[in-house]
Amino acid sequence: MSENTVRWVMRADGIFNILAGLLLQLNLTGILTALGWPPPAPETRVYALVLGSALIGLSLTIWVASRRPSRAREALIISIITHLLAGLTILYEIFIAGIPLPSPWLLPAAVGVQVLFVLGQFYYLLTARPANAYS
């Protein structure tokens, strides 16, 4: 995968996560309900706000790293680990804990999109040579 391709994968990842983070952070109930994602209950709203903040931070980090992916290998590794942990948590909650899904397609589709981002970033890490940090 070329550096230009992974740059666009990282930017798409950043846009996807910043939109999800803003939806959670701003608690846009109308949009959340339209997506089939019920807004958090008032007593658990803090968790949605913290998740929204974390997603915004992750997306900004990935966006900045997308400018020079060959020099941002650490940011790519952190992004991959974060996506994997989030995806495993979602899958655990759906299939093992058995949480009721607000929409049968929303969370699995989000995990599927994240898997595509992770695969693109991971493939780039495997095939690209790291840039010399001192040049």
ChimeraX commands (.cxc) that place a marker at each C-alpha (Angstrom):
marker #1 position 0.00,0.00,0.00 radius 0.5
marker #1 position 1.38,3.39,-0.91 radius 0.5
marker #1 position 1.84,6.23,1.53 radius 0.5
marker #1 position -0.77,8.25,-0.31 radius 0.5
marker #1 position -3.35,5.45,0.01 radius 0.5
marker #1 position -2.78,4.99,3.74 radius 0.5
marker #1 position -2.97,8.76,4.12 radius 0.5
marker #1 position -6.54,8.66,2.77 radius 0.5
marker #1 position -7.41,5.61,4.89 radius 0.5
marker #1 position -6.20,7.49,7.97 radius 0.5
marker #1 position -8.16,10.60,7.03 radius 0.5
marker #1 position -11.34,8.59,6.47 radius 0.5
marker #1 position -10.72,6.94,9.85 radius 0.5
marker #1 position -10.32,10.37,11.45 radius 0.5
marker #1 position -13.52,11.71,9.89 radius 0.5
marker #1 position -15.52,8.62,10.88 radius 0.5
marker #1 position -14.34,8.81,14.49 radius 0.5
marker #1 position -14.70,12.56,14.89 radius 0.5
marker #1 position -18.30,12.38,13.70 radius 0.5
marker #1 position -19.05,9.57,16.16 radius 0.5
marker #1 position -17.23,11.48,18.91 radius 0.5
marker #1 position -19.14,14.68,18.23 radius 0.5
marker #1 position -22.46,12.83,18.22 radius 0.5
marker #1 position -21.65,11.43,21.65 radius 0.5
marker #1 position -20.00,14.54,23.07 radius 0.5
marker #1 position -22.74,16.92,21.99 radius 0.5
marker #1 position -25.50,14.41,22.84 radius 0.5
marker #1 position -27.41,15.16,19.64 radius 0.5
marker #1 position -30.48,13.15,20.61 radius 0.5
marker #1 position -32.37,13.73,17.37 radius 0.5
marker #1 position -29.56,12.39,15.21 radius 0.5
marker #1 position -28.80,9.53,17.61 radius 0.5
marker #1 position -32.46,8.48,17.61 radius 0.5
marker #1 position -32.66,8.71,13.80 radius 0.5
marker #1 position -29.65,6.37,13.58 radius 0.5
marker #1 position -31.40,3.93,15.89 radius 0.5
marker #1 position -28.98,4.67,18.72 radius 0.5
marker #1 position -30.93,5.79,21.78 radius 0.5
marker #1 position -29.37,8.65,23.69 radius 0.5
marker #1 position -27.70,7.67,26.96 radius 0.5
marker #1 position -29.74,7.74,30.15 radius 0.5
marker #1 position -28.99,10.78,32.33 radius 0.5
marker #1 position -27.25,8.66,34.98 radius 0.5
marker #1 position -24.86,7.11,32.40 radius 0.5
marker #1 position -24.41,10.18,30.19 radius 0.5
marker #1 position -20.90,10.77,31.55 radius 0.5
marker #1 position -19.70,7.56,29.87 radius 0.5
marker #1 position -20.94,8.74,26.48 radius 0.5
marker #1 position -19.23,12.11,27.01 radius 0.5
marker #1 position -15.93,10.46,27.94 radius 0.5
marker #1 position -16.15,8.12,24.94 radius 0.5
marker #1 position -16.92,11.08,22.68 radius 0.5
marker #1 position -13.88,12.94,24.01 radius 0.5
marker #1 position -11.64,9.91,23.48 radius 0.5
marker #1 position -12.89,9.44,19.92 radius 0.5
marker #1 position -12.29,13.10,19.11 radius 0.5
marker #1 position -8.75,12.87,20.52 radius 0.5
marker #1 position -8.01,9.67,18.58 radius 0.5
marker #1 position -9.35,11.11,15.35 radius 0.5
marker #1 position -7.29,14.30,15.67 radius 0.5
marker #1 position -4.16,12.26,16.39 radius 0.5
marker #1 position -4.74,10.08,13.33 radius 0.5
marker #1 position -5.50,13.12,11.16 radius 0.5
marker #1 position -2.25,14.83,12.17 radius 0.5
marker #1 position -0.31,11.59,11.67 radius 0.5
marker #1 position -1.80,11.19,8.19 radius 0.5
marker #1 position 0.36,14.06,6.94 radius 0.5
marker #1 position 3.50,11.88,7.17 radius 0.5
marker #1 position 2.49,8.23,7.77 radius 0.5
marker #1 position 6.05,6.99,7.29 radius 0.5
marker #1 position 7.13,9.05,10.30 radius 0.5
marker #1 position 4.02,8.31,12.39 radius 0.5
marker #1 position 4.38,4.56,12.87 radius 0.5
marker #1 position 3.82,4.88,16.62 radius 0.5
marker #1 position 0.54,6.73,16.05 radius 0.5
marker #1 position -0.53,4.00,13.62 radius 0.5
marker #1 position 0.26,1.29,16.17 radius 0.5
marker #1 position -1.70,3.16,18.86 radius 0.5
marker #1 position -4.61,3.58,16.45 radius 0.5
marker #1 position -4.63,-0.12,15.61 radius 0.5
marker #1 position -4.54,-1.14,19.29 radius 0.5
marker #1 position -7.32,1.34,20.14 radius 0.5
marker #1 position -9.54,0.11,17.31 radius 0.5
marker #1 position -8.97,-3.52,18.25 radius 0.5
marker #1 position -9.82,-2.93,21.90 radius 0.5
marker #1 position -12.96,-0.98,21.01 radius 0.5
marker #1 position -14.07,-3.58,18.47 radius 0.5
marker #1 position -13.51,-6.47,20.87 radius 0.5
marker #1 position -15.42,-4.63,23.58 radius 0.5
marker #1 position -18.37,-4.03,21.26 radius 0.5
marker #1 position -18.40,-7.65,20.07 radius 0.5
marker #1 position -18.17,-8.89,23.67 radius 0.5
marker #1 position -21.11,-6.73,24.71 radius 0.5
marker #1 position -23.21,-7.86,21.74 radius 0.5
marker #1 position -22.49,-11.59,21.66 radius 0.5
marker #1 position -21.48,-12.53,25.21 radius 0.5
marker #1 position -23.11,-9.97,27.51 radius 0.5
marker #1 position -26.13,-9.89,25.21 radius 0.5
marker #1 position -26.93,-6.18,25.35 radius 0.5
marker #1 position -30.03,-5.25,23.40 radius 0.5
marker #1 position -29.07,-3.59,20.15 radius 0.5
marker #1 position -30.81,-0.32,19.37 radius 0.5
marker #1 position -30.39,-1.19,15.71 radius 0.5
marker #1 position -29.41,-4.62,14.40 radius 0.5
marker #1 position -27.00,-3.11,11.90 radius 0.5
marker #1 position -25.50,-0.05,13.61 radius 0.5
marker #1 position -22.86,-1.50,15.95 radius 0.5
marker #1 position -21.83,-4.42,13.70 radius 0.5
marker #1 position -21.53,-1.99,10.76 radius 0.5
marker #1 position -19.38,0.35,12.87 radius 0.5
marker #1 position -17.13,-2.56,13.83 radius 0.5
marker #1 position -16.91,-3.60,10.17 radius 0.5
marker #1 position -15.84,-0.11,9.09 radius 0.5
marker #1 position -13.24,0.01,11.88 radius 0.5
marker #1 position -11.89,-3.38,10.79 radius 0.5
marker #1 position -11.32,-2.01,7.29 radius 0.5
marker #1 position -9.40,0.96,8.70 radius 0.5
marker #1 position -7.28,-1.33,10.90 radius 0.5
marker #1 position -6.50,-3.69,8.01 radius 0.5
marker #1 position -5.37,-0.80,5.81 radius 0.5
marker #1 position -3.18,0.69,8.51 radius 0.5
marker #1 position -1.76,-2.69,9.53 radius 0.5
marker #1 position -0.95,-3.61,5.93 radius 0.5
marker #1 position 0.88,-0.32,5.50 radius 0.5
marker #1 position 2.91,-0.96,8.67 radius 0.5
marker #1 position 3.90,-4.40,7.37 radius 0.5
marker #1 position 4.92,-3.30,3.90 radius 0.5
marker #1 position 6.31,0.22,4.31 radius 0.5
marker #1 position 9.84,0.98,5.33 radius 0.5
marker #1 position 10.09,3.39,8.24 radius 0.5
marker #1 position 11.41,6.82,7.35 radius 0.5
marker #1 position 14.67,7.97,8.81 radius 0.5
marker #1 position 13.66,10.17,11.74 radius 0.5
marker #1 position 16.82,12.24,11.48 radius 0.5
marker #1 position 16.72,13.26,7.84 radius 0.5
marker link #1:1,2 radius 0.2
marker link #1:2,3 radius 0.2
marker link #1:3,4 radius 0.2
marker link #1:4,5 radius 0.2
marker link #1:5,6 radius 0.2
marker link #1:6,7 radius 0.2
marker link #1:7,8 radius 0.2
marker link #1:8,9 radius 0.2
marker link #1:9,10 radius 0.2
marker link #1:10,11 radius 0.2
marker link #1:11,12 radius 0.2
marker link #1:12,13 radius 0.2
marker link #1:13,14 radius 0.2
marker link #1:14,15 radius 0.2
marker link #1:15,16 radius 0.2
marker link #1:16,17 radius 0.2
marker link #1:17,18 radius 0.2
marker link #1:18,19 radius 0.2
marker link #1:19,20 radius 0.2
marker link #1:20,21 radius 0.2
marker link #1:21,22 radius 0.2
marker link #1:22,23 radius 0.2
marker link #1:23,24 radius 0.2
marker link #1:24,25 radius 0.2
marker link #1:25,26 radius 0.2
marker link #1:26,27 radius 0.2
marker link #1:27,28 radius 0.2
marker link #1:28,29 radius 0.2
marker link #1:29,30 radius 0.2
marker link #1:30,31 radius 0.2
marker link #1:31,32 radius 0.2
marker link #1:32,33 radius 0.2
marker link #1:33,34 radius 0.2
marker link #1:34,35 radius 0.2
marker link #1:35,36 radius 0.2
marker link #1:36,37 radius 0.2
marker link #1:37,38 radius 0.2
marker link #1:38,39 radius 0.2
marker link #1:39,40 radius 0.2
marker link #1:40,41 radius 0.2
marker link #1:41,42 radius 0.2
marker link #1:42,43 radius 0.2
marker link #1:43,44 radius 0.2
marker link #1:44,45 radius 0.2
marker link #1:45,46 radius 0.2
marker link #1:46,47 radius 0.2
marker link #1:47,48 radius 0.2
marker link #1:48,49 radius 0.2
marker link #1:49,50 radius 0.2
marker link #1:50,51 radius 0.2
marker link #1:51,52 radius 0.2
marker link #1:52,53 radius 0.2
marker link #1:53,54 radius 0.2
marker link #1:54,55 radius 0.2
marker link #1:55,56 radius 0.2
marker link #1:56,57 radius 0.2
marker link #1:57,58 radius 0.2
marker link #1:58,59 radius 0.2
marker link #1:59,60 radius 0.2
marker link #1:60,61 radius 0.2
marker link #1:61,62 radius 0.2
marker link #1:62,63 radius 0.2
marker link #1:63,64 radius 0.2
marker link #1:64,65 radius 0.2
marker link #1:65,66 radius 0.2
marker link #1:66,67 radius 0.2
marker link #1:67,68 radius 0.2
marker link #1:68,69 radius 0.2
marker link #1:69,70 radius 0.2
marker link #1:70,71 radius 0.2
marker link #1:71,72 radius 0.2
marker link #1:72,73 radius 0.2
marker link #1:73,74 radius 0.2
marker link #1:74,75 radius 0.2
marker link #1:75,76 radius 0.2
marker link #1:76,77 radius 0.2
marker link #1:77,78 radius 0.2
marker link #1:78,79 radius 0.2
marker link #1:79,80 radius 0.2
marker link #1:80,81 radius 0.2
marker link #1:81,82 radius 0.2
marker link #1:82,83 radius 0.2
marker link #1:83,84 radius 0.2
marker link #1:84,85 radius 0.2
marker link #1:85,86 radius 0.2
marker link #1:86,87 radius 0.2
marker link #1:87,88 radius 0.2
marker link #1:88,89 radius 0.2
marker link #1:89,90 radius 0.2
marker link #1:90,91 radius 0.2
marker link #1:91,92 radius 0.2
marker link #1:92,93 radius 0.2
marker link #1:93,94 radius 0.2
marker link #1:94,95 radius 0.2
marker link #1:95,96 radius 0.2
marker link #1:96,97 radius 0.2
marker link #1:97,98 radius 0.2
marker link #1:98,99 radius 0.2
marker link #1:99,100 radius 0.2
marker link #1:100,101 radius 0.2
marker link #1:101,102 radius 0.2
marker link #1:102,103 radius 0.2
marker link #1:103,104 radius 0.2
marker link #1:104,105 radius 0.2
marker link #1:105,106 radius 0.2
marker link #1:106,107 radius 0.2
marker link #1:107,108 radius 0.2
marker link #1:108,109 radius 0.2
marker link #1:109,110 radius 0.2
marker link #1:110,111 radius 0.2
marker link #1:111,112 radius 0.2
marker link #1:112,113 radius 0.2
marker link #1:113,114 radius 0.2
marker link #1:114,115 radius 0.2
marker link #1:115,116 radius 0.2
marker link #1:116,117 radius 0.2
marker link #1:117,118 radius 0.2
marker link #1:118,119 radius 0.2
marker link #1:119,120 radius 0.2
marker link #1:120,121 radius 0.2
marker link #1:121,122 radius 0.2
marker link #1:122,123 radius 0.2
marker link #1:123,124 radius 0.2
marker link #1:124,125 radius 0.2
marker link #1:125,126 radius 0.2
marker link #1:126,127 radius 0.2
marker link #1:127,128 radius 0.2
marker link #1:128,129 radius 0.2
marker link #1:129,130 radius 0.2
marker link #1:130,131 radius 0.2
marker link #1:131,132 radius 0.2
marker link #1:132,133 radius 0.2
marker link #1:133,134 radius 0.2
marker link #1:134,135 radius 0.2
view
